[in-house]
């Protein structure tokens, strides 16, 4: 997810740890009053350490260049730093960075444990949040190298902001912090109402949830405030996950009505909108590979697929054709990419760059442009030029001049199609 959400999650996790600590250690508190958890300095260190720990996995940008761009970014972002062994190392790093500051605050053993807890929890929480969307993670490396996707949350989800920011606003001890949080939340609501692809019901939901959380957390006790925020965030996540599972069931049922083999269904919800999912269905039928795009409405009684917003500004690089499948209340078929699946296997065999790219691509496409191939991922193909997930290759008959180095061992998501395409 975006780093604003990760930062807010870190601050909320830190505030939750502080308030839970106060409640558990109440008889042994060394200070009576609102700053019972040590001094002001220790409280600040805990919050900052938690925010940092929740962002450290995204510092993978410092080494993506070892494989070269843009391929290095695709393979190393959400790579080893987004694994449980990596999270352990990053948690230790977060604690080590905080310790020189914490030791000057004369922390108790209990405060040290709380600082360690938020430091080590942060990277794990980051991985869990990133697992919720369509990009994917592989947390169980080196025991399992495959990608894992929950396909339930958009990369930016303002409903999480609505649940977290009010509690942090009332927990803030400085006027500057409160002003910053208030401006951020106001701007997010304003953008929801201003952006054309955000439907009115989504903007209304975001506004009502924000107002409701502000009222609910206004006079709540500190511990009750963070419990309410965490619970509301969990409810939002569960709602999106439930809608995603429903959308997947609808698509799987529709796709199984044909003779084509379904290999993958990739889903992305609209921001602040669990009622509309953008979807790609990867299928093979005999020698043909197909990736079909659809808009899915998991609860068509509330919002039908026809009413789901579509960004008409997109002009992808992939040579897409119209999908003539009939529209229903649940599914609006939009477009499709079709090509001989043997071509994909040939690209993987003849080009080490393409083979490395396929360790990332979940919904691959390929096309010729001025005598050379371009391979890309349809999940992120939005513009006629090269997007971040589009890779130019050399002419088909000419081997790659230089193969990428430091290619991680991720299992190609479409290994099933490649194996079917092998002689």
CORCOR-V688485 format. One record per backbone hydrogen bond with DSSP energy under -0.5 kcal/mol. NH is the residue of the N-H (numbers start at 1). CO is the residue of the C=O. If there is no record, write none. Layout:
BEGIN
NH,CO ; NH,CO
END
This chain:
BEGIN
2,155 ; 6,2 ; 7,3 ; 8,4 ; 9,5 ; 10,6 ; 11,7 ; 12,8 ; 13,9 ; 14,10 ; 15,11 ; 16,12 ; 17,13 ; 18,14 ; 19,15 ; 20,16 ; 21,17 ; 22,18 ; 23,19 ; 24,20 ; 25,21 ; 26,23 ; 28,25 ; 29,26 ; 31,36 ; 36,33 ; 38,36 ; 43,39 ; 44,40 ; 45,41 ; 46,42 ; 47,43 ; 48,44 ; 49,45 ; 50,46 ; 51,47 ; 52,48 ; 53,49 ; 54,50 ; 55,52 ; 56,52 ; 58,55 ; 59,56 ; 60,57 ; 61,58 ; 62,59 ; 63,60 ; 64,60 ; 66,63 ; 67,64 ; 68,64 ; 72,68 ; 74,70 ; 75,71 ; 76,72 ; 77,73 ; 79,76 ; 82,79 ; 83,80 ; 84,139 ; 85,141 ; 87,83 ; 88,84 ; 89,85 ; 90,86 ; 91,87 ; 92,88 ; 93,89 ; 94,90 ; 95,91 ; 96,92 ; 97,93 ; 98,94 ; 99,95 ; 100,96 ; 101,98 ; 102,98 ; 103,99 ; 104,101 ; 105,102 ; 106,103 ; 107,102 ; 112,108 ; 113,109 ; 114,110 ; 115,111 ; 116,112 ; 117,113 ; 118,114 ; 119,115 ; 120,116 ; 121,117 ; 122,118 ; 123,119 ; 124,120 ; 125,121 ; 126,122 ; 127,123 ; 128,124 ; 129,125 ; 130,126 ; 131,127 ; 132,129 ; 133,130 ; 136,130 ; 137,148 ; 141,138 ; 143,140 ; 144,140 ; 148,137 ; 150,131 ; 150,133 ; 151,133 ; 152,132 ; 153,132 ; 158,156 ; 160,157 ; 161,157 ; 162,158 ; 163,159 ; 164,160 ; 165,161 ; 168,164 ; 169,165 ; 170,166 ; 171,167 ; 172,168 ; 178,174 ; 179,175 ; 180,176 ; 181,177 ; 182,178 ; 183,179 ; 184,180 ; 185,181 ; 186,182 ; 187,183 ; 188,184 ; 189,185 ; 190,186 ; 191,187 ; 192,188 ; 193,189 ; 194,190 ; 195,191 ; 198,195 ; 199,197 ; 202,199 ; 203,199 ; 204,200 ; 205,201 ; 206,202 ; 207,203 ; 208,204 ; 209,205 ; 210,206 ; 211,207 ; 212,208 ; 213,209 ; 214,210 ; 215,211 ; 216,212 ; 217,213 ; 218,214 ; 219,215 ; 225,221 ; 226,222 ; 227,223 ; 228,224 ; 229,225 ; 230,226 ; 231,227 ; 232,228 ; 233,229 ; 234,230 ; 235,231 ; 236,232 ; 237,233 ; 238,234 ; 239,235 ; 240,236 ; 241,237 ; 242,238 ; 243,239 ; 244,240 ; 245,241 ; 246,242 ; 247,243 ; 248,244 ; 249,245 ; 250,246 ; 251,247 ; 252,248 ; 253,249 ; 254,250 ; 255,251 ; 256,252 ; 257,253 ; 257,254 ; 258,255 ; 261,284 ; 263,261 ; 263,282 ; 264,282 ; 266,280 ; 267,265 ; 268,278 ; 270,273 ; 270,276 ; 273,270 ; 276,273 ; 277,296 ; 278,268 ; 279,294 ; 280,266 ; 281,292 ; 282,264 ; 282,280 ; 283,281 ; 283,290 ; 284,261 ; 285,288 ; 288,285 ; 289,339 ; 290,283 ; 291,337 ; 292,281 ; 293,335 ; 294,279 ; 295,332 ; 296,277 ; 296,294 ; 297,330 ; 298,296 ; 300,297 ; 302,299 ; 303,299 ; 305,329 ; 307,304 ; 308,304 ; 308,305 ; 312,310 ; 314,311 ; 315,382 ; 317,383 ; 320,318 ; 321,336 ; 323,334 ; 324,322 ; 328,331 ; 332,295 ; 333,331 ; 334,293 ; 335,293 ; 336,321 ; 337,291 ; 339,289 ; 341,287 ; 342,287 ; 343,340 ; 344,340 ; 345,341 ; 346,342 ; 347,343 ; 348,344 ; 349,345 ; 350,346 ; 351,347 ; 352,350 ; 355,351 ; 356,352 ; 357,353 ; 358,354 ; 359,356 ; 360,357 ; 361,357 ; 365,376 ; 367,374 ; 369,372 ; 372,369 ; 373,394 ; 374,367 ; 375,391 ; 376,365 ; 377,389 ; 378,363 ; 378,376 ; 380,377 ; 381,378 ; 382,380 ; 387,385 ; 390,387 ; 391,375 ; 393,373 ; 396,371 ; 398,395 ; 399,397 ; 408,406 ; 411,145 ; 414,358 ; 415,412 ; 418,414 ; 419,415 ; 420,416 ; 421,417 ; 422,418 ; 422,419
END
